[in-house]
Amino acid sequence: MDIGKEHHHCVVVGPEGERLLSRRVLNDEPALLELIRDVLALSQDALWAVDINHGGAALLIGLLSLTRP
């Protein structure tokens, strides 16, 4: 995830390097939850990476922590 203040950009890359999803998403809970659902529909084993771990990424990181066991 490329983290921004108002928007983020998510790219999902498959095991062969193919782009499975590329989306700009608002930094708000409903939009991020929809993105998380869409990514997990592609793979329950998705590995998430963000370019920063504070500030604008806090909501996403918090939501991701709720979706994992």
DSSP file (Angstrom, degrees, kcal/mol; ACC not computed):
  #  RESIDUE AA STRUCTURE BP1 BP2  ACC     N-H-->O    O-->H-N    N-H-->O    O-->H-N    TCO  KAPPA ALPHA  PHI   PSI    X-CA   Y-CA   Z-CA
    1    1 A M              0   0    0      0, 0.0    50,-1.5     0, 0.0     2,-0.7   0.000 360.0 360.0 360.0 131.4    0.0    0.0    0.0
    2    2 A D  B     -A    9   0A   0      7,-2.9     7,-2.1    48,-0.2     2,-0.4  -0.900 360.0-143.6 -93.6 113.4    1.2    3.5   -0.9
    3    3 A I        +     0   0    0     -2,-0.7     2,-0.3     5,-0.2     5,-0.2  -0.635  25.9 169.5 -89.8 133.0   -0.2    5.5    2.0
    4    4 A G        -     0   0    0      3,-0.4     5,-0.0    -2,-0.4     4,-0.0  -0.801  44.0-108.2-128.1 174.2   -1.5    9.0    1.6
    5    5 A K  S    S+     0   0    0     -2,-0.3    -1,-0.1     1,-0.1     3,-0.1   0.948 114.1  10.6 -70.0 -48.8   -3.4   11.4    3.8
    6    6 A E  S    S+     0   0    0      1,-0.2    21,-2.8    20,-0.1     2,-0.3   0.756 134.8  27.0-101.6 -30.9   -6.8   11.2    2.0
    7    7 A H  E     - B   0  26A   0     19,-0.3    -3,-0.4    20,-0.1     2,-0.3  -0.939  59.2-160.7-133.3 152.7   -6.2    8.3   -0.4
    8    8 A H  E     - B   0  25A   0     17,-2.9    17,-2.7    -2,-0.3     2,-0.4  -0.833  14.9-137.0-120.9 165.4   -4.1    5.2   -0.5
    9    9 A H  E     -AB   2  24A   0     -7,-2.1    -7,-2.9    -2,-0.3     2,-0.4  -0.991  17.7-165.0-126.9 126.6   -3.1    3.1   -3.5
   10   10 A C  E     - B   0  23A   0     13,-3.1    13,-2.7    -2,-0.4     2,-0.4  -0.910   7.3-176.6-113.0 133.9   -3.2   -0.7   -3.3
   11   11 A V  E     - B   0  22A   0     -2,-0.4     2,-0.5    11,-0.2    11,-0.2  -0.999   9.2-159.7-126.7 129.6   -1.6   -3.1   -5.7
   12   12 A V  E     - B   0  21A   0      9,-2.8     8,-2.9    -2,-0.4     9,-1.2  -0.946   8.3-163.5-110.0 125.7   -2.0   -6.9   -5.3
   13   13 A V  E     - B   0  19A   0     -2,-0.5     6,-0.2     6,-0.2     5,-0.1  -0.925  11.6-137.4-112.4 131.1    0.6   -9.0   -7.1
   14   14 A G    >   -     0   0    0      4,-3.5     3,-2.0    -2,-0.5    -1,-0.0  -0.160  34.8 -90.1 -79.9 177.0    0.0  -12.7   -7.7
   15   15 A P  T 3  S+     0   0    0      0, 0.0    -1,-0.1     0, 0.0    -2,-0.0   0.724 127.6  48.8 -63.6 -22.9    2.5  -15.5   -7.2
   16   16 A E  T 3  S-     0   0    0      2,-0.1    -2,-0.0     0, 0.0    -3,-0.0   0.280 124.6-100.0 -98.4   9.6    3.7  -15.2  -10.8
   17   17 A G  S <  S+     0   0    0     -3,-2.0     2,-0.2     1,-0.3     0, 0.0   0.500  76.3 143.4  87.0   4.2    4.1  -11.5  -10.6
   18   18 A E        -     0   0    0      1,-0.1    -4,-3.5    -5,-0.1     2,-0.6  -0.527  56.7-114.5 -79.9 144.8    0.8  -10.6  -12.3
   19   19 A R  E     +B   13   0A   0     -6,-0.2    -6,-0.2    -2,-0.2     3,-0.1  -0.697  35.5 174.4 -80.6 117.8   -1.2   -7.6  -11.1
   20   20 A L  E     +     0   0A   0     -8,-2.9     2,-0.3    -2,-0.6    -7,-0.2   0.706  67.2   6.0 -95.2 -25.3   -4.4   -8.9   -9.6
   21   21 A L  E     +B   12   0A   0     -9,-1.2    -9,-2.8     2,-0.0    -1,-0.3  -0.970  53.0 179.7-159.1 140.9   -5.8   -5.6   -8.4
   22   22 A S  E     +B   11   0A   0     -2,-0.3     2,-0.4   -11,-0.2   -11,-0.2  -0.921  23.8 157.7-145.3 119.6   -4.8   -2.0   -8.5
   23   23 A R  E     -B   10   0A   0    -13,-2.7   -13,-3.1    -2,-0.3     2,-0.4  -0.998  39.1-139.1-150.7 138.9   -7.0    0.6   -6.8
   24   24 A R  E     -B    9   0A   0     -2,-0.4     2,-0.4   -15,-0.2   -15,-0.2  -0.831  35.0-172.4 -89.2 134.1   -7.0    4.0   -5.3
   25   25 A V  E     -B    8   0A   0    -17,-2.7   -17,-2.9    -2,-0.4     7,-0.1  -0.990  24.7-113.0-136.9 138.6   -9.0    4.0   -2.1
   26   26 A L  E     -B    7   0A   0     -2,-0.4     2,-1.6   -19,-0.2   -19,-0.3  -0.319  31.4-117.1 -62.4 149.2  -10.2    6.7    0.3
   27   27 A N  S    S+     0   0    0    -21,-2.8     2,-0.3     4,-0.1    -1,-0.1  -0.482  78.9 108.3 -87.4  64.4   -8.7    6.6    3.8
   28   28 A D  S  > S-     0   0    0     -2,-1.6     4,-2.5     1,-0.1     5,-0.3  -0.974  78.8-109.1-139.4 157.6  -12.0    6.0    5.5
   29   29 A E  H  > S+     0   0    0     -2,-0.3     4,-2.7     1,-0.2     5,-0.2   0.877 111.6  47.6 -57.7 -49.9  -13.4    2.9    7.2
   30   30 A P  H  > S+     0   0    0      0, 0.0     4,-2.0     0, 0.0    -1,-0.2   0.924 115.5  45.8 -60.6 -42.2  -16.0    1.7    4.7
   31   31 A A  H  > S+     0   0    0      1,-0.2     4,-2.1     2,-0.2    -2,-0.2   0.903 114.8  47.4 -66.6 -40.4  -13.7    2.1    1.7
   32   32 A L  H  X S+     0   0    0     -4,-2.5     4,-2.7     2,-0.2    -1,-0.2   0.886 110.3  52.0 -69.3 -38.1  -10.9    0.3    3.5
   33   33 A L  H  X S+     0   0    0     -4,-2.7     4,-2.4    -5,-0.3    -1,-0.2   0.895 109.3  50.6 -64.1 -38.8  -13.1   -2.5    4.7
   34   34 A E  H  X S+     0   0    0     -4,-2.0     4,-2.4    -5,-0.2    -2,-0.2   0.923 111.2  48.4 -63.1 -43.6  -14.3   -3.0    1.1
   35   35 A L  H  X S+     0   0    0     -4,-2.1     4,-2.7     2,-0.2     5,-0.2   0.931 110.3  50.9 -61.6 -46.2  -10.7   -3.1   -0.1
   36   36 A I  H  X S+     0   0    0     -4,-2.7     4,-2.7     1,-0.2    -2,-0.2   0.916 110.8  49.2 -58.9 -44.2   -9.8   -5.6    2.6
   37   37 A R  H  X S+     0   0    0     -4,-2.4     4,-1.7     1,-0.2    -1,-0.2   0.923 111.7  49.1 -60.4 -44.2  -12.7   -7.9    1.6
   38   38 A D  H  X S+     0   0    0     -4,-2.4     4,-0.9     2,-0.2    -2,-0.2   0.898 112.8  46.6 -64.7 -40.8  -11.8   -7.7   -2.0
   39   39 A V  H >X S+     0   0    0     -4,-2.7     4,-1.9     1,-0.2     3,-0.8   0.930 112.0  50.1 -67.0 -44.8   -8.1   -8.6   -1.4
   40   40 A L  H 3< S+     0   0    0     -4,-2.7    -1,-0.2     1,-0.3    -2,-0.2   0.775 103.5  60.8 -66.8 -24.5   -9.0  -11.4    1.0
   41   41 A A  H 3< S+     0   0    0     -4,-1.7    -1,-0.3    -5,-0.2    -2,-0.2   0.807 106.4  47.7 -68.4 -28.6  -11.4  -12.8   -1.7
   42   42 A L  H << S-     0   0    0     -4,-0.9     2,-0.3    -3,-0.8    -2,-0.2   0.880 136.4  -9.9 -76.0 -39.7   -8.3  -13.1   -3.9
   43   43 A S    ><  -     0   0    0     -4,-1.9     3,-1.2     1,-0.1    -1,-0.3  -0.867  44.9-154.4-163.3 125.7   -6.3  -14.8   -1.2
   44   44 A Q  T 3  S+     0   0    0     -2,-0.3    -4,-0.1     1,-0.2    -3,-0.1   0.648 101.7  59.7 -70.4 -15.0   -6.8  -15.5    2.5
   45   45 A D  T 3  S+     0   0    0     -5,-0.1    -1,-0.2     2,-0.1    -5,-0.1   0.113  75.1 148.6 -99.8  20.3   -3.0  -15.6    2.7
   46   46 A A    <   -     0   0    0     -3,-1.2     2,-0.6    -7,-0.1    -6,-0.0  -0.276  39.9-143.8 -58.2 137.4   -2.4  -12.1    1.4
   47   47 A L        -     0   0    0      2,-0.0     2,-0.3     0, 0.0    -1,-0.1  -0.930  15.8-149.0-104.5 121.9    0.6  -10.4    2.9
   48   48 A W        -     0   0    0     -2,-0.6     2,-0.4    16,-0.0     0, 0.0  -0.718  16.6-179.7 -95.8 140.0    0.1   -6.7    3.5
   49   49 A A        -     0   0    0     -2,-0.3     2,-0.3   -47,-0.0    -2,-0.0  -0.999   5.3-168.2-136.9 137.8    2.9   -4.1    3.3
   50   50 A V        -     0   0    0     -2,-0.4   -48,-0.2     1,-0.1     3,-0.0  -0.916  25.8-133.7-122.7 152.1    2.6   -0.4    3.8
   51   51 A D  S    S+     0   0    0    -50,-1.5     2,-0.3    -2,-0.3   -49,-0.1   0.651  94.2  24.8 -83.0 -13.6    5.2    2.3    3.0
   52   52 A I        -     0   0    0    -51,-0.2    -1,-0.1     2,-0.1   -49,-0.0  -0.971  63.5-152.2-140.6 157.5    4.8    4.0    6.4
   53   53 A N  S    S+     0   0    0     -2,-0.3     2,-0.3    -3,-0.0    -2,-0.0   0.075  73.3  42.5-120.5  25.5    3.5    2.6    9.7
   54   54 A H  S >  S+     0   0    0      7,-0.0     3,-2.0     0, 0.0     2,-0.2  -0.870  95.4  21.7-150.6-178.1    2.1    5.7   11.4
   55   55 A G  G >  S+     0   0    0      1,-0.3     3,-1.8    -2,-0.3     4,-0.3  -0.308 127.2  17.9  58.7-117.1   -0.1    8.7   10.6
   56   56 A G  G 3  S+     0   0    0      1,-0.3     4,-0.4    -2,-0.2    -1,-0.3   0.659 125.8  57.6 -63.2 -17.7   -2.2    8.1    7.5
   57   57 A A  G <> S+     0   0    0     -3,-2.0     4,-2.7     1,-0.2    -1,-0.3   0.563  80.0  91.7 -88.0  -8.9   -1.7    4.4    7.8
   58   58 A A  H <> S+     0   0    0     -3,-1.8     4,-2.4     1,-0.2     5,-0.2   0.880  85.5  47.4 -58.9 -44.1   -3.1    4.0   11.3
   59   59 A L  H  > S+     0   0    0     -4,-0.3     4,-2.6    -3,-0.2    -1,-0.2   0.948 114.3  46.9 -64.2 -47.7   -6.7    3.3   10.3
   60   60 A L  H  > S+     0   0    0     -4,-0.4     4,-2.7     1,-0.2     5,-0.2   0.934 113.2  48.6 -58.4 -47.7   -5.7    0.7    7.7
   61   61 A I  H  X S+     0   0    0     -4,-2.7     4,-2.0     1,-0.2    -1,-0.2   0.903 111.5  50.4 -61.6 -41.4   -3.3   -1.0   10.1
   62   62 A G  H  X S+     0   0    0     -4,-2.4     4,-1.0    -5,-0.3    -1,-0.2   0.920 111.9  46.7 -62.3 -44.3   -6.0   -1.0   12.8
   63   63 A L  H  X S+     0   0    0     -4,-2.6     4,-0.9     1,-0.2     3,-0.5   0.895 111.2  51.9 -66.0 -39.6   -8.6   -2.6   10.5
   64   64 A L  H >X S+     0   0    0     -4,-2.7     4,-0.8     1,-0.2     3,-0.6   0.873 104.1  57.3 -64.0 -35.9   -6.1   -5.2    9.3
   65   65 A S  H 3< S+     0   0    0     -4,-2.0    -1,-0.2     1,-0.2     3,-0.2   0.790 106.2  51.0 -66.3 -24.9   -5.3   -6.1   12.8
   66   66 A L  H 3< S+     0   0    0     -4,-1.0    -1,-0.2    -3,-0.5    -2,-0.2   0.701 106.3  54.4 -82.4 -20.1   -9.0   -6.9   13.3
   67   67 A T  H << S+     0   0    0     -4,-0.9    -2,-0.2    -3,-0.6    -1,-0.2   0.557  98.2  73.2 -92.0  -8.2   -9.3   -9.1   10.2
   68   68 A R     <        0   0    0     -4,-0.8     0, 0.0    -3,-0.2     0, 0.0  -0.817 360.0 360.0-107.9 147.0   -6.4  -11.5   11.2
   69   69 A P              0   0    0      0, 0.0    -1,-0.1     0, 0.0    -4,-0.1   0.503 360.0 360.0 -66.9 360.0   -6.5  -14.1   13.9
